Amino acid sequence: MAIDLWSLYSLMFKSRRFEESVSQLWQAGLISGEMHLGTGEEAILAGIVSQLRDGDSMAVDHRGSAAFLMRGVDPALLLGEMLGREDGLCGGMGGHMHLFSKAHLAASSGIVGSGGPAAVGFALAARYLRPGTIAVAFFGEGAMNQGMLMESINLAAVWHLPVLFVCKDDGWAITTQPEDSTRGNLEQRVKGLGADYLVTDGLDVEQVWQTAQTAIEKLRAGQGPAFLHAHCVHLEGHFLGLPTIRIVRQPLRELPRIAIPLFKSFLRPSGGRLTERLAGVRQVYAALLDTLRTQRQVKANDPIARTRATLLADPPRLKALEERIETELSTLSATVGSELAA
């Protein structure tokens, strides 16, 4: 199989535009609860999902919509599910974190690290029912502190199961950085559990594709599990509407509503000793500065922008591809909008 950058970009661009539509619906209050988008992960997902065949399976984390879309799930079903409609993918009962498609052998869950056990189950079934197929588990680096995920890697190694464990590492477990929660490193941990370890730039879809291809070929040949460590940047943070990101993007609107009340609460006399209150103020200030310096603000850390820059060598083809996808998703948004208005 040869790499096709145009096909990969098509998957990435469609995913980004779909999630931007979801963001608009969420901002309008039409989707309830938290919303975890996969913006910034597109290169990782496209580089791997594009290589899956019929009979392959995948277990996804709480950012499942992009992977499902790339796997071929109807975007109308995904959008309906997020809106809680009966015609959604799971009858409106799962929301964006708990997506299931039997036809695509795909499942997602909001339980951190649960993709590991699910993928091992998929792979064990595949050994007897679908020889030559593989299972993929997607999760963040914070999930590597979950016992069930490490047990899954160990079991897959013991039984030589065809599982590709994909760690989408953005350096943040919600608001905690690895050095504050994890000792050692993931490479040592993975090799200690008996799986092959590979690392890739999760912002470079070609590199992800090539690295994943090497691992997938070994999986299909029955050489046991592999762990792909892909570094990326979550452009929206852990969830849509993260307060510090909102402050940086729209300071005049958000500062009065978020930061000022926080500072007042820290300075209030009933809030403890002065040194403690000042420490709290410094924490808030440091968080805002960190967001200003964050890699999320650097265009080169957007996998869509990086891939698009390469394809600009053929502007007409790029324009036609993007317009086709824009039209497709605009039609979907218009249909949903008219149904909601009715």
Protein Blocks (a to p, Z undefined) as FASTA:
>chain_A
ZZdfklmmmmmmmmmmmmmmmmmmmmnopagcjdddfehjlmmmmmmmmmpcehiacddd
fklmlmmmmnopafklmmmmmnopaklmnoopnommlccdfklopacdfbehklmmmmmm
mmmmmmmmmghiacdddddfklmmpfklmmmmmmmmmnopacddddddehiahjacfklm
pgcjfklmmmmnopacddddfkbmklmmmmmmmmmmmmmnonapaddddddddfkljbgh
iaklmmmmmmmlmmmmmmmmmmmmmmpmknopfklmmmmmmmmmmmmmmmmmpmklpmkl
pmklmmmmmmmmmmmlmmmmmmmmmmmmmmmmmmmmmmmmZZ
